[in-house]
Amino acid sequence: MLVTVSRWGNSLAIRVPRGIAEDAGIVEGAAVDVRVEDGKIVAEPLARPTLDALLAAVTPENLHSAQLDDSPAGGEVW
């Protein structure tokens, strides 16, 4: 499919036709990895991590301590 490159600020941009975006699973706001491979521009959608995958990455080494401090901070009367 032929598309036209346009100026967007100091950058260049192309519009991704709806059908191609749908086929690639790209939606508005999606993160996309853009790189050059063999002189070609490749835009690959990044998979959004699941909660299970994020939680699996938590280890004792990267787990921070509790941050909740509900003690009075001013002139509150309880």
N, C-alpha and C positions, 0 to 999 in steps of 0.2 A: 504494500500500500504506500502510495506517495504522500508525504506530508511536507509542509514548509517550515523551515527554521525561522523563528522570529526572535527579536530582541526583547529581553525582559530585564530591565535595569542594565547592569553591566554584564549580564550573562546572556546566553542563548537558550531558547526553549523550543520544544516541540509539543504539540497536542497529541495525546494518546487517544485514538478513536475508541469509542465506547465498546465495540465488539472485541477489540484487542485487549482492552483493560479487563473486561469480563472474563475472557479466555485465560488471562494471566492471573486472575484473582486480585486485581488491584482496585482499590476503592479510594475515594477521597481521603486524604490524611494518612494513607498507608506509607510505611517506611520502605524505601527502595534502595538497593545497593547499585550504584552506577559506576562502571569501570570500562576500561578499554581492553579488549582481547583481540589480538591479531589485527589491529587497526580498525576494529568495529566497536561501536558503543553498545554495551550490554546493560540493560536495566533489569535487575532481578528483585522481585518482591521478597521482603524478609518476613519470615513467619513470626507471628506474634506469639511470645512464649505463653504457655498455659500456667495456671497457678501451681499445678503439681510440679512442673519443671522448675519454676522459681523457688518453690519450697525445697525441692531436692538439692538445690545449690547452697542451702543454708548449712553451715558447719559451725562447730564450737569456735573456730578461729575467726569467722566473719560475723558472728552473732553479737550485736551490741547489747549493752546492759539496758535495764528498764529505764525509760526516760520520763515516766510519769511522776510529777511532783505536785501533789494537790494540797500542799500546805498553804496557809494564808499568805498572800503576797502584799497585802496592804492593810487597810483598816477594817477588814471584814470581821463581823461578829457571828459566830456560829453557835 
